[in-house]
Each structure stands twice: as structure tokens, then as C-alpha cells.
Amino acid sequence: ARINNLKVMPLLQVYGHLEYVLKLKEFMHLREDRRYPQVITPCLEESYKLIFEMIDQMLSVHPSIPYLHMGCDEVYYRLVHPQCVNLHFRDEADLFIRHVTRVAKYIKSKHPNIKLFIWHDMLSQIVNSGYNNITELVELVVPMVWTYVDDVKTWFDDRFWMGFSMFHEVWVASSFKGSSGEITTMSYIGHHQRNQQTWLEAMYTASFRHRVNFTGIAVTGWSRYDHMLSLCELLPSSIPSLTYALQTIVYGHINNTQNVTISRSLLGCDRTPLWEKSADINFISCSFPGHEMYEMMYQYDGLTHVYDETMSFVRLYVTDIHLRQNYIHYKRSQECLQRLYSLEDQMIYFIDSFQRICLKFFTPDIGPEWLQTYFMRKLKEVQNRVNFIERTLKTQTSWLQRPLPNNTAPIAIKRRNFTISSLL
């Protein structure tokens, strides 16, 4: 970062999104709601010992950082812990303000000139609350307003921006990856570029109408929606989307000339990258750092298309009842087998290539996790069909009369004895 003249802004969650800590047995007593590891309780002094130790560790690794992001988004549970009743909080808003203020003051005591950020979503519920103690919080933190939708302009109204004009400065957060769905594999450029461009338009309007002092943009890229959830778009394959987002900030928009310059000169691609997901898969070759993973994602999209076509054909003639009854259409199964052999060979080749390329960029666990999330179930289905057809083609020389045995009794499913309230 230093070599490239970049300043580091660590993000250290101090309220919500602490699953990676609170999931552990030794810290589960610090959860706001014992069932859920997302939120730490401000109602136990031990919580602050843990948070302050985490802050000390972060500052020891980054002793000269100008910025620190405290997170504080999506705090789903507040005033749930039994100890909260003894601390006389007025309401959930009062609890939030007092907690964030205390943590911010601790960081400032260690690093007086550091600029502290928090996400806006919890703040937006209390900026017009009228509490005196929010004035102190306004002096301590900079809100970062986030949304990753296609058209930001319709997402926030005038009342929202009027509320946030009380802050000395405001940052916004767009996205270049990780906001298109929990199990999305490719960062298609169109969605993220529109998000970035409409953010610029929304910022212009809010600064003109309500004097909101915008001073920065965080172009975020998420690899999971949540600590407990699956990997989504990987960073190397999302470099084209990041490039278009950054160039949108520079120019305010992307026209055809800039599009060609970005794709050919900056990314070194032999054609313009896909803006939207398409049924027509045309492979691409690029030279930017990380291009190997980007090209693998193109291969994955193409192979998924081949898988869908092949399995649509196979499922016509090798259904679950055929598997269960060892009953086969001999000629059609031979046709299915030839298609499945070709697909299986392509899938195995992809697995080997993907894992090899993953090791260029990631620790050894990432390749297997991604494949288990997106790929191995498909391969298992292919191999199950191949094994069944191979076995049955060797042994099926005659066929039983219909109705097939063990297939005449009515299907009976036992209902579960539960209520929704018993699960919550």
C-alpha cells in the first residue's frame, strides 16, 4: 500500500457483524441475544474489555493509519440481554448512541487525530431523534452512506439528506462486487457501473439542495454477505468491474470511447467484458493482474450452460424413477452416456485448472470451498447418472412388466409436529 501511495482504512466491527468472535464458545456469553452470534451486548463491561483489546491489536499493527472504520451496521438485536434493564437506557437509540460514543472515545484517546467512520443504516433511525447525546456522536464519527442498488437516486429522499447534513462530512459507499446475490460468481459490470454513476448524480443533487458535504467514496467489494455464508464474487475476477467503477468516478460516466479504452488499454482484453449476464457465452482473453481467474469465471459460465443443456436432455430419459427401479431406455441411455462422458471430462478439467489458479491468489481453503459451493453437486449428479447408465447397460437384457414392483403403494409423508413460534 505504501509503495502505491495508498492509505489503509481497516474496518473493525465493534457492534454488529461480530460472528467471527461471538460464534466461539468462550465469547458466546457476550452476545446480545444468546441464540445469535451477530451482535455483542453493550450491557456487560466484559464486552468492552474484548472490543478494546481488539482495537489495541489493530492499532498496534497499523500505528499510523489516518482512518478507521468501526462498522456498526445491521445491529439487529438491542436491549435483549437481561443485564440491560439495570443500565436504564431510554430506548434502543439511546443504547446505540452511548455504545458507539464510548468506543469512539476510546479509539480517540489512543489516536486523537484518527478519522472514524460508521455505516449509516443505524444512524438513519436516530439522526432526527432529538437526543442531546447524538451531538457528541456527530463530533466523533463520519457516516458512510451505503447502498448497492442500480439507481441510488430513488433510494434516499430529501428528508434523509436533510438529517445527514448535520454531519461535518459524509462519505458514500458504492460496490464493485458482492452485491448481486449471496451466491453470485461473476461481477457483471453493468449493475455496478450504474450504481456508481447514480451515486455521483445523487451526491450532486444532495450537496446542492441540502448542503451535504460529501468528501469521499468507498468503492466496496464484499466476498461474503455474512461470515456464516458462502463465498460470492472473488476479487481477481472482479478487477474489470472495479476498473469501470473507478473510471466512472474520474469521468462521471462511461461512453463508447472510454469503454474501448478501459477494456483494451487498461484491462488488456481482446473484447469488451460482459456488462450483463448473457445466454451467449463468448470467451475472453485479458492481461490485467488476476485475469486468469476472470477467464476461469467465463469458463464456469460456459460450462454451466453446457451442464444445463446436457442434464436437460439426460433428465428426459433417465429420471429418478429409472434410478430407483433400475429401469432403462437402452438406446436413449447410450445417447445420454455419450453426452455425459464429454461433460464429465470438461468438469474434471475445470476443477483441476480452477484449483491451480486459486493457489496463485488465495490460501488453500478457498478453492475447495468455492467448488463445494458451486460445482461439486453438479459433478456428483453427472457421475451418478454415468455410473447408473454404465451399470444398467451391462446388466439390463430384459425388462419387467408394468406396474413396476414396489411402486404400487400410495406415497405417504408424515407431517412434522411444529409451530413457527417454537423455532424462534
Order of alpha helices (4+ residues) and beta strands (2+ residues): alpha-alpha-beta-alpha-beta-alpha-beta-alpha-beta-alpha-beta-alpha-alpha-alpha-alpha-alpha-alpha-alpha-alpha
